[in-house]
Amino acid sequence: TSLQLARRHAEEELDLPVSLDEMPVVACSLHSQVAPVCAALRGLRVAYVQLEGGALPVELSDSLRELRREGLLETTIGSGACFGGDVDCVNVYSALTVACALGAEVAVCAIGPGVVGTGTRLGHGGTAAAVAIAAARALGGRPVLAVRVSEGDARERHRGVSHHSEAVLSLSGDAPALASEADAAGWREACDGLTLSHMGRGPDEDPAFFAAAYGAGVRARSLLG
């Protein structure tokens, strides 16, 4: 089409590893999970990999800019149709190896702001998390699922554990690690100063959502040993 253009991909510039060497990979089904996940990874070299299923331009995210200013995010990578990262990659598999080649200790994968949704079991952008989990496992990484949890969503399918996360788990089997309740302890203090917002709700309106995402970051951090 007239909107197609040629661009260089990071794979063409780097010597890529064949394995992630057990690097933790946090798979998020929503962009609003990224900030609390990264808050739990403070002090580590974190790469963000944007997946298809929401907005495609990486640069559209206010949250990513804030995380970079706070020193919680080192590198942004657009994968597949996503673009505008520090580097862009052909797919999530190569994006994860690029993250590893660039020195990331942990990768956080999520769709861009917004999410495609049809209200059906599989017809939503959250299934991108299952793709990230499969890629991490296939490449020798250690996937962690950031479970979507809510106490404030008016829609029954998203109350408690969202049907998005149930779908991802059904597609992933026993592949991803999951956070425990203890992993979420201290999330408010760790996220202090960050802009947290999910569907117009903040940490006071829907604390379980942000606590669960933070817990996934804590679990990923524990996998580093």
N, C-alpha and C positions, 0 to 999 in steps of 0.2 A: 504494500500500500504506500501511499504518499507519506505516511508517518514513519516508515521504516528508515533506519539509519545504521551505519556501521559504527562499531565501538570496540575498543580493546577490552579484553577480559583479563582478570588477574592471573588466570591459569597460564596465560601466554608470557608472563613476566617472571614467574617464580619457579623454583625447584620444589615441587610438592611432595610431601611424604605419602607413603602408601597406607599408613595407619595413623589414627589419632592418638595412639599410645595411651589409651584409657582416659583421655581428656573428658571431663564432665560436659554434657550438653543439656541445657535446660530447654524443654520444648513448651512453648506457651501457645494457647489457642486464641489469645486476645492481646492486643498491643498494650492495654492498660495494666497487664501483669508485669511488664518489663521493668518498670521503675522499682517496685518492691523486690523483685528478684535481684536486681543489680545492687540494691541497698545491702542485701545479705552477702554480697561478694566484694564489699569494699576492701581495697588494698590489693586485689588481684587484677591481673591483666585480662580484661573481659572484651570479647568480640561479640557484636550483635549481628545476627544474620536475619535479614528480612525475607519472609516467605510470601508466596502468593496466597490470596484469600481475603485481603483488605486493600487499602490504598497501595498503589505501586511505588510512588516516589519516596525514597528513604528520607529525603530532605523535608518532607511534609510534617515530620514529627517534632513537636515542641518538646516532648519528653526526652527524646534522644539528645537534643541540644542541651537541655538541663543536666542530664546525666553526664555529659561530657564536661560541662562547666564544673560539676561537682567532683570530677575525677573518678567517676564510677564506671566510665565506659571509655575504652581506648580506640576501638576500630568499629566501623560500620560497613557491612557487606550487603549488597543487593544480590539476590539470587533469582534465577529464572527471569520472569518478566519484570521483576523489581529492579529499580535503577536509582542512581544518585548517591550511592554509598561512597565511602572512601575508595573502595574498589567494588567492582561488580563481577559476578560469576555466572556461569552458564546454568548451574543447578545447585541444589542444596548439598549434594555430595561433594562437589568440587569446592563449594563455599566453605565447608567445614575443614577441608584439608588446607585451604588458603588461610583460614583463621589459625590453624595449627602452625603453618609456615611463618606467619607473622608474629608468632610468639605468644598467642593467647593461652591462658591457663584454663579458661572456661569459655564456652560459647553459649550465647542465649539466642534462641531462635523464636521468632514470632511473626505474625502477619503485621502489615502496616495498620495505621489508624483506621477504624471502621472495620466491619466484618460483614461479609456476604452471608445472608441467612434466609432459609425458606421455612423454618419451623419443622423440618423433617430430620430424621435420624442422621443422615449423611450429607444432606444438601446445605452445607455451611462451610465457611472458611476455616473453622476450627480444626477440620481434619488435616490441615497442614501440619499440625503438631505430630500426627501419626507418621507423616512423611519424614519429619526431622528425626523422630525416634528410630525409624527404620534405617535411615542413613547413618546415624550415630552408631547404632549397633553393628551394621555391616562393615563400618570402617574401624571398628575396635575402640569406639568411644563408650562413655558410660551415660546413657540417657536418663534424664529425670523429667517427669511430667509435672508441670505447674497446673494443679487441678483447679478448675473453675468452680468456686463455691460462692454462694450468696445467701444472705438472710434478708436482703432488702429488695430483691427483684420481684415484681408483681406477677411475673409469668411463672406458672407452676413448673414448666420444663427446665427453668434455670434456678429454682429454689433448692437449697441443699447442694448436692453435687449436680452440676449442670448436665443435661443430656449431651452437650458437646464433649465433656470429659468422658462420659460413659461410652460415647461412640469411639473416641480416640483409644480408650483402653480395650474396647472390643476388637479394634483393628491391630493392636500392638501386643496382645497377650501379656506375658510376664516380662516383656522387655524393659519397661521404664521403672526406675526407682520412684517412690512416692514419699512425700514429706509426712512426718508424724505430727501430732498436736504439739509435742515438745519443741519441734523445730521452729514453730511460729513464735515462741516466747521472745519478748523484747522487740517485736516488729515495729511498734509505734516509735520507740526511741531511735531505732536504726533508720527509720524513714523520715524522721523529723527534718523539716526544711524542704522536702521534696513535694512537688505538686502531684497528688494522688487523686485520680478521678476515673470512675467507671460508670458509663451510662448516666452521667450527671450526678452520681453519688460519690461522696468522699469517704474518708476513713471512719467518720462518726455515723454515717448513714448505712454503711455496709462493711463493717470491720472484717468480717470473715473472708471477704474476697481478697483483701490486701494481705491479711495474715497468711492465707494459704499460699499465695504467690511468694511471699517472703520465705515461708518455710521451704519451698522448693529450692530457693537459692541457698539456704542453710544446708539442705541435704546435698546439693551439688558440692558445696564447699567441703563437706565432710568426706566426700569421695576422693579428695586430693590426698588424704592421709595426713 
